């Protein structure tokens, strides 16, 4: 949520919260258009008992994405960044 707060409240937002959210939704829509699942994890879900619950949730979300779309990412080929030799 820090990305939604203005700097004077300890955040990093350089735009209005609704603009930040709209840009995030556009990015998510772009990714979802490639049949990629999108999962959200918050900081507190990474520690303690929440970590195990989050791991199980992410596994379920991954399996649902694979069941729905498979595992091919061939349609992302135009966006692969190749390292220079």
ABEGO torsion letter per residue (X at the ends): XAAABBAAAGBABABBAAAAAAAAAAAAAAAAAAGBBBBBBBAAAABEAAAAAAAAAAAAAAAAAAAAAEABAAAAAAABBBBBX
